[in-house]
Amino acid sequence: MKKLISLFLCLAMVLCAMSALAEGQKVGVSMPTKDLQRWNQDGENMEKQLVEAGYSVDLQFASNDVQQQLNQVTNMINNGVDVIVIAAIEGSSLGSALDLAKEKGIPVIAYDRLLMESDAVSYYATFDNYMVGTVQGNYVKEALDLDNAEGPFALEITAGDPGDNNANYFYSGALDVLKPYIEAGKLTVKSGQTEFTDVATPTWKTEVAQNRASSILASFYADGSNIDVWLCSNDSTALGVTNALEDGYDGEWPIITGQDCDISNVKNMIAGKQSMSVFKDTRTLAAQVVKMVGQILAGETVDVNDTETYDNGKIVVPSYLCEPVFADVNNYAELLVESGYYTADQLQ
Ligand code: BGC
């Protein structure tokens, strides 16, 4: 019994010492924007979990303005944060701030989006971005039964922001699945726009995706022909495409893919307007990053599960990839509501 009590005392002392250690330490968290739902959730989850672990937190959002993010990150470094976590607006634009972090010996964690062209990036935590694309591509393949059906099916593609390294992975993952069917003529792209540069959506903006989709609809589908599938890399672009279809398309409603499970898009899934999304539980990513922060500051080995994929142009950044999960109208309740991610009311 005595042994048990002293074991408990010991454990309590270690825990106290750990949180006392964390208490003096400050983590800077830089998020790209409050405009898109997911970054608000990422910011909130990071702040909550870091505070629970005993750190003080400087959380800033940068209104999708590259200069603003650069200033915010520079200020965090000058104000003496111990670690900095950054989800970049534009992966290559924070060079001078990253150099400063390196000079001051402040570890940098790239959050969700890789920081490019810098050797000052210590770690990267994200979801498996290529897998997000393959989940979308495989969904289309199965929904249209591309191996057996005769087709041809009409496809259009909307991808993400060229300044975001993730966007290419999403696009490549999906296209690696669908390209053979495009080449075989089973999928036809009437607009002729299939290259990433043609289908990209700068800053992932809904309105930009909507305008491009409207112009494709007016130019290639005004004769009443159907679109069978509109591959969209994420939910903000899927929303733009959905709006454009609602405004200027009379054919059969196409398969639309997405990513993030944003509230408006989950509502669209329930209403039958969006076919699927990819759920990236921001609580999981935040927990992984908080763990990384703790390991870095304690001088422990940092958990990574990929040391090959993410070359940022200067170094291959050791990464932890969380697993994205397929979501549709059949599993959203379990995935999103029962898990406490959203309340049922939020999705009404
Ligand atoms: C994220 C996606 C998100 C997109 C737009 C990407 O970097 O990985 O989850 O939809 O940015 O914010």
Boltz pocket constraint, residues with backbone or C-beta under 6 A from the ligand:
constraints:
  - pocket:
      binder: B
      contacts: [[A, 36], [A, 38], [A, 112], [A, 113], [A, 164], [A, 166], [A, 167], [A, 203], [A, 204], [A, 233], [A, 234], [A, 235], [A, 236], [A, 259], [A, 260], [A, 280]]
      max_distance: 6.0
